[in-house]
């Protein structure tokens, strides 16, 4: 089931936000994820290779091939 993003207030979705507490929490989460990778722990549910990312982008946005 698709999520109804219209019900989410502006500034509350994705990396960018107007709420400083939310922003700091997101930065802390990103830093924790990066520390896991640097420590050698790689969760295939969180991370993909750049090749996999390219494939998925081209599937979703075929005009990128042009």
mmCIF file of the N, C-alpha and C atoms, coordinates in Angstrom:
data_MODEL
# 
_entry.id   MODEL 
# 
loop_
_atom_site.group_PDB 
_atom_site.id 
_atom_site.type_symbol 
_atom_site.label_atom_id 
_atom_site.label_alt_id 
_atom_site.label_comp_id 
_atom_site.label_asym_id 
_atom_site.label_entity_id 
_atom_site.label_seq_id 
_atom_site.pdbx_PDB_ins_code 
_atom_site.Cartn_x 
_atom_site.Cartn_y 
_atom_site.Cartn_z 
_atom_site.occupancy 
_atom_site.B_iso_or_equiv 
_atom_site.pdbx_formal_charge 
_atom_site.auth_seq_id 
_atom_site.auth_comp_id 
_atom_site.auth_asym_id 
_atom_site.auth_atom_id 
_atom_site.pdbx_PDB_model_num 
ATOM 1   N N  . UNK A 1 1  ? 0.848  -1.172 0.000   1.00 0.00 ? 1  UNK A N  1 
ATOM 2   C CA . UNK A 1 1  ? 0.000  0.000  0.000   1.00 0.00 ? 1  UNK A CA 1 
ATOM 3   C C  . UNK A 1 1  ? 0.899  1.243  0.000   1.00 0.00 ? 1  UNK A C  1 
ATOM 4   N N  . UNK A 1 2  ? 0.637  2.155  -0.875  1.00 0.00 ? 2  UNK A N  1 
ATOM 5   C CA . UNK A 1 2  ? 1.428  3.383  -0.978  1.00 0.00 ? 2  UNK A CA 1 
ATOM 6   C C  . UNK A 1 2  ? 1.130  4.299  0.197   1.00 0.00 ? 2  UNK A C  1 
ATOM 7   N N  . UNK A 1 3  ? 2.168  4.964  0.652   1.00 0.00 ? 3  UNK A N  1 
ATOM 8   C CA . UNK A 1 3  ? 2.004  5.895  1.757   1.00 0.00 ? 3  UNK A CA 1 
ATOM 9   C C  . UNK A 1 3  ? 1.466  7.215  1.227   1.00 0.00 ? 3  UNK A C  1 
ATOM 10  N N  . UNK A 1 4  ? 0.582  7.825  1.982   1.00 0.00 ? 4  UNK A N  1 
ATOM 11  C CA . UNK A 1 4  ? 0.004  9.107  1.584   1.00 0.00 ? 4  UNK A CA 1 
ATOM 12  C C  . UNK A 1 4  ? 0.917  10.227 2.067   1.00 0.00 ? 4  UNK A C  1 
ATOM 13  N N  . UNK A 1 5  ? 1.815  10.684 1.185   1.00 0.00 ? 5  UNK A N  1 
ATOM 14  C CA . UNK A 1 5  ? 2.789  11.698 1.557   1.00 0.00 ? 5  UNK A CA 1 
ATOM 15  C C  . UNK A 1 5  ? 2.169  13.091 1.677   1.00 0.00 ? 5  UNK A C  1 
ATOM 16  N N  . UNK A 1 6  ? 0.962  13.274 1.166   1.00 0.00 ? 6  UNK A N  1 
ATOM 17  C CA . UNK A 1 6  ? 0.295  14.564 1.290   1.00 0.00 ? 6  UNK A CA 1 
ATOM 18  C C  . UNK A 1 6  ? -0.056 14.882 2.743   1.00 0.00 ? 6  UNK A C  1 
ATOM 19  N N  . UNK A 1 7  ? -0.138 13.847 3.571   1.00 0.00 ? 7  UNK A N  1 
ATOM 20  C CA . UNK A 1 7  ? -0.505 14.064 4.968   1.00 0.00 ? 7  UNK A CA 1 
ATOM 21  C C  . UNK A 1 7  ? 0.695  14.411 5.841   1.00 0.00 ? 7  UNK A C  1 
ATOM 22  N N  . UNK A 1 8  ? 1.905  14.346 5.285   1.00 0.00 ? 8  UNK A N  1 
ATOM 23  C CA . UNK A 1 8  ? 3.119  14.656 6.041   1.00 0.00 ? 8  UNK A CA 1 
ATOM 24  C C  . UNK A 1 8  ? 3.417  16.143 5.913   1.00 0.00 ? 8  UNK A C  1 
ATOM 25  N N  . UNK A 1 9  ? 3.601  16.836 7.027   1.00 0.00 ? 9  UNK A N  1 
ATOM 26  C CA . UNK A 1 9  ? 3.873  18.273 6.966   1.00 0.00 ? 9  UNK A CA 1 
ATOM 27  C C  . UNK A 1 9  ? 5.172  18.575 6.219   1.00 0.00 ? 9  UNK A C  1 
ATOM 28  N N  . UNK A 1 10 ? 5.210  19.700 5.526   1.00 0.00 ? 10 UNK A N  1 
ATOM 29  C CA . UNK A 1 10 ? 6.407  20.117 4.800   1.00 0.00 ? 10 UNK A CA 1 
ATOM 30  C C  . UNK A 1 10 ? 7.564  20.223 5.785   1.00 0.00 ? 10 UNK A C  1 
ATOM 31  N N  . UNK A 1 11 ? 8.723  19.724 5.372   1.00 0.00 ? 11 UNK A N  1 
ATOM 32  C CA . UNK A 1 11 ? 9.894  19.786 6.232   1.00 0.00 ? 11 UNK A CA 1 
ATOM 33  C C  . UNK A 1 11 ? 10.041 18.601 7.163   1.00 0.00 ? 11 UNK A C  1 
ATOM 34  N N  . UNK A 1 12 ? 9.157  17.611 7.058   1.00 0.00 ? 12 UNK A N  1 
ATOM 35  C CA . UNK A 1 12 ? 9.202  16.462 7.953   1.00 0.00 ? 12 UNK A CA 1 
ATOM 36  C C  . UNK A 1 12 ? 9.588  15.163 7.247   1.00 0.00 ? 12 UNK A C  1 
ATOM 37  N N  . UNK A 1 13 ? 9.823  15.199 5.944   1.00 0.00 ? 13 UNK A N  1 
ATOM 38  C CA . UNK A 1 13 ? 10.126 13.992 5.190   1.00 0.00 ? 13 UNK A CA 1 
ATOM 39  C C  . UNK A 1 13 ? 11.463 14.145 4.496   1.00 0.00 ? 13 UNK A C  1 
ATOM 40  N N  . UNK A 1 14 ? 12.249 13.106 4.501   1.00 0.00 ? 14 UNK A N  1 
ATOM 41  C CA . UNK A 1 14 ? 13.537 13.153 3.831   1.00 0.00 ? 14 UNK A CA 1 
ATOM 42  C C  . UNK A 1 14 ? 14.607 13.768 4.710   1.00 0.00 ? 14 UNK A C  1 
ATOM 43  N N  . UNK A 1 15 ? 15.730 14.083 4.116   1.00 0.00 ? 15 UNK A N  1 
ATOM 44  C CA . UNK A 1 15 ? 16.868 14.600 4.868   1.00 0.00 ? 15 UNK A CA 1 
ATOM 45  C C  . UNK A 1 15 ? 16.630 16.017 5.367   1.00 0.00 ? 15 UNK A C  1 
ATOM 46  N N  . UNK A 1 16 ? 16.013 16.846 4.548   1.00 0.00 ? 16 UNK A N  1 
ATOM 47  C CA . UNK A 1 16 ? 15.854 18.260 4.895   1.00 0.00 ? 16 UNK A CA 1 
ATOM 48  C C  . UNK A 1 16 ? 14.635 18.476 5.774   1.00 0.00 ? 16 UNK A C  1 
ATOM 49  N N  . UNK A 1 17 ? 14.797 19.330 6.759   1.00 0.00 ? 17 UNK A N  1 
ATOM 50  C CA . UNK A 1 17 ? 13.713 19.637 7.675   1.00 0.00 ? 17 UNK A CA 1 
ATOM 51  C C  . UNK A 1 17 ? 13.961 21.012 8.291   1.00 0.00 ? 17 UNK A C  1 
ATOM 52  N N  . UNK A 1 18 ? 12.905 21.640 8.727   1.00 0.00 ? 18 UNK A N  1 
ATOM 53  C CA . UNK A 1 18 ? 13.016 22.915 9.426   1.00 0.00 ? 18 UNK A CA 1 
ATOM 54  C C  . UNK A 1 18 ? 13.143 22.710 10.933  1.00 0.00 ? 18 UNK A C  1 
ATOM 55  N N  . UNK A 1 19 ? 12.958 21.475 11.384  1.00 0.00 ? 19 UNK A N  1 
ATOM 56  C CA . UNK A 1 19 ? 12.992 21.146 12.808  1.00 0.00 ? 19 UNK A CA 1 
ATOM 57  C C  . UNK A 1 19 ? 14.408 20.736 13.199  1.00 0.00 ? 19 UNK A C  1 
ATOM 58  N N  . UNK A 1 20 ? 15.090 21.533 14.013  1.00 0.00 ? 20 UNK A N  1 
ATOM 59  C CA . UNK A 1 20 ? 16.476 21.274 14.384  1.00 0.00 ? 20 UNK A CA 1 
ATOM 60  C C  . UNK A 1 20 ? 16.647 19.935 15.090  1.00 0.00 ? 20 UNK A C  1 
ATOM 61  N N  . UNK A 1 21 ? 15.715 19.558 15.948  1.00 0.00 ? 21 UNK A N  1 
ATOM 62  C CA . UNK A 1 21 ? 15.810 18.273 16.647  1.00 0.00 ? 21 UNK A CA 1 
ATOM 63  C C  . UNK A 1 21 ? 15.733 17.103 15.678  1.00 0.00 ? 21 UNK A C  1 
ATOM 64  N N  . UNK A 1 22 ? 14.839 17.189 14.710  1.00 0.00 ? 22 UNK A N  1 
ATOM 65  C CA . UNK A 1 22 ? 14.704 16.139 13.696  1.00 0.00 ? 22 UNK A CA 1 
ATOM 66  C C  . UNK A 1 22 ? 15.977 16.077 12.855  1.00 0.00 ? 22 UNK A C  1 
ATOM 67  N N  . UNK A 1 23 ? 16.502 17.227 12.468  1.00 0.00 ? 23 UNK A N  1 
ATOM 68  C CA . UNK A 1 23 ? 17.724 17.284 11.677  1.00 0.00 ? 23 UNK A CA 1 
ATOM 69  C C  . UNK A 1 23 ? 18.887 16.623 12.423  1.00 0.00 ? 23 UNK A C  1 
ATOM 70  N N  . UNK A 1 24 ? 19.072 16.974 13.691  1.00 0.00 ? 24 UNK A N  1 
ATOM 71  C CA . UNK A 1 24 ? 20.161 16.400 14.467  1.00 0.00 ? 24 UNK A CA 1 
ATOM 72  C C  . UNK A 1 24 ? 19.996 14.896 14.642  1.00 0.00 ? 24 UNK A C  1 
ATOM 73  N N  . UNK A 1 25 ? 18.761 14.425 14.804  1.00 0.00 ? 25 UNK A N  1 
ATOM 74  C CA . UNK A 1 25 ? 18.512 12.988 14.925  1.00 0.00 ? 25 UNK A CA 1 
ATOM 75  C C  . UNK A 1 25 ? 18.868 12.269 13.626  1.00 0.00 ? 25 UNK A C  1 
ATOM 76  N N  . UNK A 1 26 ? 18.547 12.887 12.484  1.00 0.00 ? 26 UNK A N  1 
ATOM 77  C CA . UNK A 1 26 ? 18.875 12.285 11.191  1.00 0.00 ? 26 UNK A CA 1 
ATOM 78  C C  . UNK A 1 26 ? 20.384 12.232 10.978  1.00 0.00 ? 26 UNK A C  1 
ATOM 79  N N  . UNK A 1 27 ? 21.091 13.286 11.370  1.00 0.00 ? 27 UNK A N  1 
ATOM 80  C CA . UNK A 1 27 ? 22.550 13.302 11.246  1.00 0.00 ? 27 UNK A CA 1 
ATOM 81  C C  . UNK A 1 27 ? 23.151 12.213 12.126  1.00 0.00 ? 27 UNK A C  1 
ATOM 82  N N  . UNK A 1 28 ? 22.670 12.065 13.348  1.00 0.00 ? 28 UNK A N  1 
ATOM 83  C CA . UNK A 1 28 ? 23.164 11.026 14.258  1.00 0.00 ? 28 UNK A CA 1 
ATOM 84  C C  . UNK A 1 28 ? 22.939 9.639  13.666  1.00 0.00 ? 28 UNK A C  1 
ATOM 85  N N  . UNK A 1 29 ? 21.782 9.424  13.034  1.00 0.00 ? 29 UNK A N  1 
ATOM 86  C CA . UNK A 1 29 ? 21.486 8.128  12.415  1.00 0.00 ? 29 UNK A CA 1 
ATOM 87  C C  . UNK A 1 29 ? 22.431 7.855  11.242  1.00 0.00 ? 29 UNK A C  1 
ATOM 88  N N  . UNK A 1 30 ? 22.688 8.863  10.442  1.00 0.00 ? 30 UNK A N  1 
ATOM 89  C CA . UNK A 1 30 ? 23.605 8.711  9.308   1.00 0.00 ? 30 UNK A CA 1 
ATOM 90  C C  . UNK A 1 30 ? 25.014 8.406  9.807   1.00 0.00 ? 30 UNK A C  1 
ATOM 91  N N  . UNK A 1 31 ? 25.460 9.135  10.826  1.00 0.00 ? 31 UNK A N  1 
ATOM 92  C CA . UNK A 1 31 ? 26.788 8.894  11.378  1.00 0.00 ? 31 UNK A CA 1 
ATOM 93  C C  . UNK A 1 31 ? 26.907 7.485  11.945  1.00 0.00 ? 31 UNK A C  1 
ATOM 94  N N  . UNK A 1 32 ? 25.865 6.999  12.622  1.00 0.00 ? 32 UNK A N  1 
ATOM 95  C CA . UNK A 1 32 ? 25.886 5.636  13.173  1.00 0.00 ? 32 UNK A CA 1 
ATOM 96  C C  . UNK A 1 32 ? 25.965 4.603  12.048  1.00 0.00 ? 32 UNK A C  1 
ATOM 97  N N  . UNK A 1 33 ? 25.223 4.823  10.969  1.00 0.00 ? 33 UNK A N  1 
ATOM 98  C CA . UNK A 1 33 ? 25.282 3.915  9.829   1.00 0.00 ? 33 UNK A CA 1 
ATOM 99  C C  . UNK A 1 33 ? 26.677 3.893  9.209   1.00 0.00 ? 33 UNK A C  1 
ATOM 100 N N  . UNK A 1 34 ? 27.290 5.069  9.078   1.00 0.00 ? 34 UNK A N  1 
ATOM 101 C CA . UNK A 1 34 ? 28.622 5.152  8.489   1.00 0.00 ? 34 UNK A CA 1 
ATOM 102 C C  . UNK A 1 34 ? 29.663 4.486  9.391   1.00 0.00 ? 34 UNK A C  1 
ATOM 103 N N  . UNK A 1 35 ? 29.507 4.601  10.701  1.00 0.00 ? 35 UNK A N  1 
ATOM 104 C CA . UNK A 1 35 ? 30.424 3.944  11.628  1.00 0.00 ? 35 UNK A CA 1 
ATOM 105 C C  . UNK A 1 35 ? 30.338 2.429  11.493  1.00 0.00 ? 35 UNK A C  1 
ATOM 106 N N  . UNK A 1 36 ? 29.128 1.899  11.271  1.00 0.00 ? 36 UNK A N  1 
ATOM 107 C CA . UNK A 1 36 ? 28.969 0.459  11.047  1.00 0.00 ? 36 UNK A CA 1 
ATOM 108 C C  . UNK A 1 36 ? 29.755 0.021  9.813   1.00 0.00 ? 36 UNK A C  1 
ATOM 109 N N  . UNK A 1 37 ? 29.646 0.776  8.750   1.00 0.00 ? 37 UNK A N  1 
ATOM 110 C CA . UNK A 1 37 ? 30.337 0.437  7.507   1.00 0.00 ? 37 UNK A CA 1 
ATOM 111 C C  . UNK A 1 37 ? 31.845 0.501  7.722   1.00 0.00 ? 37 UNK A C  1 
ATOM 112 N N  . UNK A 1 38 ? 32.320 1.560  8.377   1.00 0.00 ? 38 UNK A N  1 
ATOM 113 C CA . UNK A 1 38 ? 33.744 1.706  8.625   1.00 0.00 ? 38 UNK A CA 1 
ATOM 114 C C  . UNK A 1 38 ? 34.274 0.588  9.515   1.00 0.00 ? 38 UNK A C  1 
ATOM 115 N N  . UNK A 1 39 ? 33.433 0.051  10.391  1.00 0.00 ? 39 UNK A N  1 
ATOM 116 C CA . UNK A 1 39 ? 33.830 -1.044 11.272  1.00 0.00 ? 39 UNK A CA 1 
ATOM 117 C C  . UNK A 1 39 ? 33.787 -2.393 10.556  1.00 0.00 ? 39 UNK A C  1 
ATOM 118 N N  . UNK A 1 40 ? 33.307 -2.407 9.316   1.00 0.00 ? 40 UNK A N  1 
ATOM 119 C CA . UNK A 1 40 ? 33.289 -3.645 8.539   1.00 0.00 ? 40 UNK A CA 1 
ATOM 120 C C  . UNK A 1 40 ? 31.962 -4.350 8.523   1.00 0.00 ? 40 UNK A C  1 
ATOM 121 N N  . UNK A 1 41 ? 30.949 -3.809 9.209   1.00 0.00 ? 41 UNK A N  1 
ATOM 122 C CA . UNK A 1 41 ? 29.632 -4.420 9.208   1.00 0.00 ? 41 UNK A CA 1 
ATOM 123 C C  . UNK A 1 41 ? 28.812 -3.813 8.078   1.00 0.00 ? 41 UNK A C  1 
ATOM 124 N N  . UNK A 1 42 ? 28.411 -4.662 7.150   1.00 0.00 ? 42 UNK A N  1 
ATOM 125 C CA . UNK A 1 42 ? 27.609 -4.175 6.027   1.00 0.00 ? 42 UNK A CA 1 
ATOM 126 C C  . UNK A 1 42 ? 26.299 -4.941 5.974   1.00 0.00 ? 42 UNK A C  1 
ATOM 127 N N  . UNK A 1 43 ? 25.215 -4.243 6.150   1.00 0.00 ? 43 UNK A N  1 
ATOM 128 C CA . UNK A 1 43 ? 23.881 -4.825 6.129   1.00 0.00 ? 43 UNK A CA 1 
ATOM 129 C C  . UNK A 1 43 ? 23.318 -4.693 4.718   1.00 0.00 ? 43 UNK A C  1 
ATOM 130 N N  . UNK A 1 44 ? 23.126 -5.824 4.013   1.00 0.00 ? 44 UNK A N  1 
ATOM 131 C CA . UNK A 1 44 ? 22.613 -5.738 2.641   1.00 0.00 ? 44 UNK A CA 1 
ATOM 132 C C  . UNK A 1 44 ? 21.206 -5.152 2.549   1.00 0.00 ? 44 UNK A C  1 
ATOM 133 N N  . UNK A 1 45 ? 20.489 -5.078 3.668   1.00 0.00 ? 45 UNK A N  1 
ATOM 134 C CA . UNK A 1 45 ? 19.174 -4.446 3.663   1.00 0.00 ? 45 UNK A CA 1 
ATOM 135 C C  . UNK A 1 45 ? 19.294 -2.920 3.638   1.00 0.00 ? 45 UNK A C  1 
ATOM 136 N N  . UNK A 1 46 ? 20.432 -2.380 4.106   1.00 0.00 ? 46 UNK A N  1 
ATOM 137 C CA . UNK A 1 46 ? 20.633 -0.930 4.155   1.00 0.00 ? 46 UNK A CA 1 
ATOM 138 C C  . UNK A 1 46 ? 21.426 -0.422 2.954   1.00 0.00 ? 46 UNK A C  1 
ATOM 139 N N  . UNK A 1 47 ? 22.386 -1.205 2.497   1.00 0.00 ? 47 UNK A N  1 
ATOM 140 C CA . UNK A 1 47 ? 23.347 -0.712 1.516   1.00 0.00 ? 47 UNK A CA 1 
ATOM 141 C C  . UNK A 1 47 ? 23.299 -1.513 0.232   1.00 0.00 ? 47 UNK A C  1 
ATOM 142 N N  . UNK A 1 48 ? 23.498 -0.847 -0.874  1.00 0.00 ? 48 UNK A N  1 
ATOM 143 C CA . UNK A 1 48 ? 23.612 -1.498 -2.178  1.00 0.00 ? 48 UNK A CA 1 
ATOM 144 C C  . UNK A 1 48 ? 24.873 -0.970 -2.846  1.00 0.00 ? 48 UNK A C  1 
ATOM 145 N N  . UNK A 1 49 ? 25.329 -1.668 -3.871  1.00 0.00 ? 49 UNK A N  1 
ATOM 146 C CA . UNK A 1 49 ? 26.500 -1.194 -4.606  1.00 0.00 ? 49 UNK A CA 1 
ATOM 147 C C  . UNK A 1 49 ? 26.089 -0.062 -5.540  1.00 0.00 ? 49 UNK A C  1 
ATOM 148 N N  . UNK A 1 50 ? 27.065 0.666  -6.006  1.00 0.00 ? 50 UNK A N  1 
ATOM 149 C CA . UNK A 1 50 ? 26.754 1.755  -6.937  1.00 0.00 ? 50 UNK A CA 1 
ATOM 150 C C  . UNK A 1 50 ? 26.174 1.192  -8.232  1.00 0.00 ? 50 UNK A C  1 
ATOM 151 N N  . UNK A 1 51 ? 26.621 -0.013 -8.625  1.00 0.00 ? 51 UNK A N  1 
ATOM 152 C CA . UNK A 1 51 ? 26.076 -0.645 -9.825  1.00 0.00 ? 51 UNK A CA 1 
ATOM 153 C C  . UNK A 1 51 ? 24.602 -0.979 -9.647  1.00 0.00 ? 51 UNK A C  1 
ATOM 154 N N  . UNK A 1 52 ? 24.236 -1.492 -8.464  1.00 0.00 ? 52 UNK A N  1 
ATOM 155 C CA . UNK A 1 52 ? 22.836 -1.799 -8.192  1.00 0.00 ? 52 UNK A CA 1 
ATOM 156 C C  . UNK A 1 52 ? 22.002 -0.516 -8.185  1.00 0.00 ? 52 UNK A C  1 
ATOM 157 N N  . UNK A 1 53 ? 22.559 0.534  -7.633  1.00 0.00 ? 53 UNK A N  1 
ATOM 158 C CA . UNK A 1 53 ? 21.851 1.815  -7.601  1.00 0.00 ? 53 UNK A CA 1 
ATOM 159 C C  . UNK A 1 53 ? 21.620 2.331  -9.014  1.00 0.00 ? 53 UNK A C  1 
ATOM 160 N N  . UNK A 1 54 ? 22.648 2.240  -9.864  1.00 0.00 ? 54 UNK A N  1 
ATOM 161 C CA . UNK A 1 54 ? 22.506 2.664  -11.259 1.00 0.00 ? 54 UNK A CA 1 
ATOM 162 C C  . UNK A 1 54 ? 21.410 1.876  -11.969 1.00 0.00 ? 54 UNK A C  1 
ATOM 163 N N  . UNK A 1 55 ? 21.387 0.557  -11.760 1.00 0.00 ? 55 UNK A N  1 
ATOM 164 C CA . UNK A 1 55 ? 20.371 -0.287 -12.392 1.00 0.00 ? 55 UNK A CA 1 
ATOM 165 C C  . UNK A 1 55 ? 18.965 0.124  -11.961 1.00 0.00 ? 55 UNK A C  1 
ATOM 166 N N  . UNK A 1 56 ? 18.787 0.334  -10.666 1.00 0.00 ? 56 UNK A N  1 
ATOM 167 C CA . UNK A 1 56 ? 17.473 0.713  -10.148 1.00 0.00 ? 56 UNK A CA 1 
ATOM 168 C C  . UNK A 1 56 ? 17.044 2.088  -10.658 1.00 0.00 ? 56 UNK A C  1 
ATOM 169 N N  . UNK A 1 57 ? 17.987 3.019  -10.720 1.00 0.00 ? 57 UNK A N  1 
ATOM 170 C CA . UNK A 1 57 ? 17.657 4.356  -11.241 1.00 0.00 ? 57 UNK A CA 1 
ATOM 171 C C  . UNK A 1 57 ? 17.233 4.290  -12.701 1.00 0.00 ? 57 UNK A C  1 
ATOM 172 N N  . UNK A 1 58 ? 17.943 3.480  -13.498 1.00 0.00 ? 58 UNK A N  1 
ATOM 173 C CA . UNK A 1 58 ? 17.598 3.362  -14.913 1.00 0.00 ? 58 UNK A CA 1 
ATOM 174 C C  . UNK A 1 58 ? 16.248 2.682  -15.121 1.00 0.00 ? 58 UNK A C  1 
ATOM 175 N N  . UNK A 1 59 ? 15.893 1.745  -14.228 1.00 0.00 ? 59 UNK A N  1 
ATOM 176 C CA . UNK A 1 59 ? 14.567 1.124  -14.306 1.00 0.00 ? 59 UNK A CA 1 
ATOM 177 C C  . UNK A 1 59 ? 13.473 2.147  -14.005 1.00 0.00 ? 59 UNK A C  1 
ATOM 178 N N  . UNK A 1 60 ? 13.712 2.945  -12.985 1.00 0.00 ? 60 UNK A N  1 
ATOM 179 C CA . UNK A 1 60 ? 12.703 3.905  -12.564 1.00 0.00 ? 60 UNK A CA 1 
ATOM 180 C C  . UNK A 1 60 ? 12.650 5.136  -13.469 1.00 0.00 ? 60 UNK A C  1 
ATOM 181 N N  . UNK A 1 61 ? 13.818 5.544  -13.986 1.00 0.00 ? 61 UNK A N  1 
ATOM 182 C CA . UNK A 1 61 ? 13.906 6.749  -14.807 1.00 0.00 ? 61 UNK A CA 1 
ATOM 183 C C  . UNK A 1 61 ? 14.641 6.421  -16.110 1.00 0.00 ? 61 UNK A C  1 
ATOM 184 N N  . UNK A 1 62 ? 13.981 5.756  -17.046 1.00 0.00 ? 62 UNK A N  1 
ATOM 185 C CA . UNK A 1 62 ? 14.651 5.328  -18.278 1.00 0.00 ? 62 UNK A CA 1 
ATOM 186 C C  . UNK A 1 62 ? 15.228 6.481  -19.103 1.00 0.00 ? 62 UNK A C  1 
ATOM 187 N N  . UNK A 1 63 ? 14.709 7.676  -18.917 1.00 0.00 ? 63 UNK A N  1 
ATOM 188 C CA . UNK A 1 63 ? 15.213 8.826  -19.679 1.00 0.00 ? 63 UNK A CA 1 
ATOM 189 C C  . UNK A 1 63 ? 16.659 9.176  -19.273 1.00 0.00 ? 63 UNK A C  1 
ATOM 190 N N  . UNK A 1 64 ? 17.159 8.628  -18.164 1.00 0.00 ? 64 UNK A N  1 
ATOM 191 C CA . UNK A 1 64 ? 18.541 8.881  -17.766 1.00 0.00 ? 64 UNK A CA 1 
ATOM 192 C C  . UNK A 1 64 ? 19.560 8.274  -18.733 1.00 0.00 ? 64 UNK A C  1 
ATOM 193 N N  . UNK A 1 65 ? 19.121 7.284  -19.512 1.00 0.00 ? 65 UNK A N  1 
ATOM 194 C CA . UNK A 1 65 ? 20.028 6.647  -20.487 1.00 0.00 ? 65 UNK A CA 1 
ATOM 195 C C  . UNK A 1 65 ? 20.422 7.609  -21.603 1.00 0.00 ? 65 UNK A C  1 
ATOM 196 N N  . UNK A 1 66 ? 19.592 8.593  -21.844 1.00 0.00 ? 66 UNK A N  1 
ATOM 197 C CA . UNK A 1 66 ? 19.811 9.499  -22.968 1.00 0.00 ? 66 UNK A CA 1 
ATOM 198 C C  . UNK A 1 66 ? 20.895 10.500 -22.703 1.00 0.00 ? 66 UNK A C  1 
# 
